[in-house]
Amino acid sequence: MNKFIDPPKSICLLRLSAIGDVTHMLPIIHTLQKVWPSCELTWVIGKVEYQLMKNLPDINFIVFDKNAGISAYLQLRQQLKTKKFDVLLMVQAALRASLASLVISAKVKIGFDKSRARDGQTWFSNLRIKGENRVHVLDSFFQFLQAMGIEQREMRWDLPIDSEAQDFAIQTISDKETVIINPSSSSPRRNWSAENYGKTIDYLIEVRQKQVIITGGPSEIEKQFSATINRLCNFKPVDLTGKTNLMQLAALIKKSELVIAPDTGPTHIATATGTPIIGIYAASNPERTGPYNDFKLLVNYYPEALDYFYHTTIEQQRWGLRVRHDKVMLIIPVISVIEKIDLALSSVD
């Protein structure tokens, strides 16, 4: 039974970033739209992340530019000054998001429970989620719906991609069987080595006869890392690092056969587009942040990393502990990734 006697008329979703976590919001939104179709949904979202989500139907977007400083909060207050929501879902335990919640008027403000709240989020909410906390991030998001009495799950991502981005992907990939490699994460510690990526690309091109496209963001670190990988390859990939926007990247991923990436946003874009993804993990726990639908293709050396560097186990440590060692990803051998490539491509060749 729903905890609301009547369905709420309006819900505000507060999730500003990052790309992976924003894609996790898609099944949440589809579930809300199915269970409470007449409920008005507003999403306060980051400026970059909005570029990926902007085509979602029946969502009122409020874009929050974190780089604008105090003016971002003032603008948010101005945009919502006449609006009062029935519910605010504070699906981001970060100080920036909590401060934003202060200018969002809502009868009920649902946040994380005490064990998962960060930066004092519990001080900003008046209702908190419950349930198992050693779960995937997406499952913790569904606990926000459970707090309102919704037990159903609409496990659809259905990320809308505009026609211009689709045309870009068609022109770039053409009719070639393509594998996307997005080698860089937001933290260099979560990146596999350039040498190992080079060997993997050579295998994909020489042995599996695939076109390989390297993707990534516009930062100099990412561009240099991709250039190093390219230099180490005997068979050259197409390097599009810093040359695509998020919507174009999503279109490329959707049209490709397979994606290979560490713990980074494009991993979850692949989930959102239904493209098989080989996630390469050692620094972080993929049971918490890994590709939700592709655990059979996961290269998971996180337990080994905990044992080798920290002499501990998953059960003995807090959920989501990161292994902060510069060489943690080097424990993953190339053969482990190649085995997953063969498994993934065997179903499409």
LINCORNOR-V832580 format. One record per residue. PHI is phi in whole degrees, -180 to 180 (999 if undefined). OMEGA is omega in radians with two decimals (999 if undefined). Layout:
# LINCORNOR-V832580
PHI|OMEGA, PHI|OMEGA
This chain:
# LINCORNOR-V832580
999|3.11, -64|3.10, -74|3.06, -94|3.11, -59|3.02, -120|3.10, -58|3.09, -62|3.13, -83|-3.10, -149|3.09, -131|3.03, -109|3.09, -100|-3.14, -113|3.05, -144|-3.03, -83|-3.03, -154|-0.16, -99|-3.00, -55|-3.12, -61|-3.12, -67|3.10, -66|3.10, -66|3.07, -64|-3.14, -74|-3.05, -61|3.09, -63|3.09, -64|-3.14, -64|-3.14, -63|3.10, -67|3.12, -60|-3.10, -67|3.12, -79|-3.07, -76|-3.12, -124|-3.02, -63|-3.12, -91|-3.11, -77|3.11, -79|-3.11, -110|3.06, -122|-3.12, -122|2.99, -88|-2.94, -136|3.11, -67|-3.08, -62|-3.14, -67|-3.07, -64|3.11, -60|-3.12, -61|3.11, -87|-3.01, -102|-2.91, -62|-3.11, -92|3.10, -63|-3.12, -79|3.02, 60|3.06, -126|3.00, -91|-3.11, -93|2.96, -120|-3.05, -88|-3.13, -114|-3.13, -97|-3.06, -64|-3.13, -77|-3.11, -85|3.10, 66|-3.07, -62|-3.12, -65|3.10, -65|3.12, -70|3.12, -65|3.12, -66|3.12, -61|3.11, -62|3.14, -64|-3.11, -68|-3.06, -112|-3.00, -64|-3.14, -105|-3.04, -108|3.02, -128|-3.10, -91|3.01, -72|-3.08, -140|2.96, -116|3.07, -97|-3.09, -92|-2.98, -89|3.07, -152|-3.12, -93|3.14, -144|-3.07, -59|-3.13, -59|-3.13, -69|3.14, -64|3.09, -65|3.10, -63|-3.12, -64|-3.12, -66|-3.12, -102|3.09, -108|-3.11, -85|3.12, -153|3.12, -66|-3.12, -122|3.09, -119|-3.06, -99|3.12, -124|3.10, -71|3.05, -72|-3.00, -60|-3.08, -72|-3.10, -112|3.12, -67|3.11, -125|3.07, 53|3.05, 70|-3.08, -59|-3.11, -60|3.12, -74|-3.05, -104|-3.10, -110|3.07, -120|3.02, -148|-3.05, -128|3.13, -70|3.09, -132|3.05, 120|-3.13, -59|-3.13, -102|3.08, -95|-3.08, -134|3.06, -65|3.13, -54|-3.14, -62|3.12, -66|3.08, -68|3.07, -65|3.11, -66|3.08, -66|3.03, -67|3.09, -71|3.10, -62|3.11, -64|3.08, -99|3.11, 97|-3.13, -93|3.12, -103|-3.13, -68|3.03, -134|3.04, -103|-3.01, -84|3.07, -124|3.06, -103|3.02, 46|3.13, -75|-3.13, -74|3.12, -118|-3.04, -72|-3.02, -65|3.14, -63|3.11, -68|3.10, -63|3.10, -62|3.10, -59|-3.13, -66|3.13, -63|3.14, -67|-3.09, -76|-3.07, -86|-3.09, 58|-3.14, -105|-3.09, -85|3.05, -71|-2.87, -126|3.01, -116|3.09, -95|2.99, -118|3.07, -112|-2.89, -80|-2.99, -104|2.97, -107|3.13, -72|3.11, -123|3.13, -55|3.13, -64|-3.12, -92|-3.13, -94|2.98, -70|-3.07, -78|3.10, -61|3.13, -61|-3.12, -69|3.06, -64|3.12, -60|3.12, -65|3.13, -66|3.12, -64|3.10, -59|3.13, -65|-3.13, -63|-3.08, -81|-3.04, -76|-3.03, -90|-3.07, -91|3.06, 59|-3.14, -109|2.90, -78|3.11, -117|3.07, -118|3.04, -93|3.10, -123|-3.14, 170|-3.11, -80|-3.04, -86|-3.09, -67|3.14, -63|3.12, -62|3.14, -68|3.12, -62|-3.14, -67|3.13, -64|3.11, -63|3.12, -64|3.10, -65|3.09, -59|-3.13, -59|-3.13, -64|-3.10, -86|-3.13, -86|2.98, -79|3.12, -116|-2.90, -84|3.02, -83|2.98, -89|-3.09, -102|3.12, -111|-3.13, -59|3.14, 76|-3.06, -113|3.12, -129|2.94, -92|-3.05, -64|-3.13, -68|3.08, -65|3.10, -61|3.11, -61|3.13, -66|3.09, -61|-3.13, -62|-3.13, -63|-3.08, -85|-3.10, -84|3.12, -82|-2.97, -160|3.04, -123|3.07, -125|-3.07, -163|3.00, -82|3.14, -75|-3.06, -154|-3.05, -53|-3.13, -57|3.03, -56|-3.07, -85|2.97, -63|3.09, -60|3.07, -60|-3.10, -68|-3.14, -100|3.12, 79|3.14, -94|3.11, -57|-3.08, -133|2.98, -95|3.10, -90|-3.11, -108|-2.99, -130|2.94, -149|-3.09, -77|-3.09, -135|-3.02, -86|-3.11, -70|3.05, -66|3.10, -99|-2.99, -127|-3.07, -77|3.11, -64|-2.89, -64|-3.04, -106|-3.03, -131|3.14, -69|3.11, -70|3.12, -100|-3.06, -72|2.95, -101|-2.96, -114|3.07, -111|3.14, -64|3.08, -59|3.11, -65|3.13, -66|3.09, -60|-3.12, -68|-3.04, -72|-3.02, -92|-3.05, -117|-3.14, 53|-3.12, -146|-3.14, -128|3.10, -59|-3.08, -65|-3.06, -87|-3.04, -116|3.10, -64|-3.11, -65|3.09, 88|3.09, -56|3.08, -94|3.06, -89|-3.03, -95|3.10, -135|-3.02, -61|-3.07, -108|-3.04, -61|-3.08, -74|-3.13, -72|3.12, -77|-3.14, -90|-3.13, -80|3.14, -60|-3.08, -60|3.14, -66|3.10, -74|3.13, -62|3.10, -60|3.12, -72|3.06, -61|3.13, -63|3.12, -65|-3.10, -67|-3.05, -79|3.12, -63|-3.11, -88|-3.11, -118|-3.13, -76|999
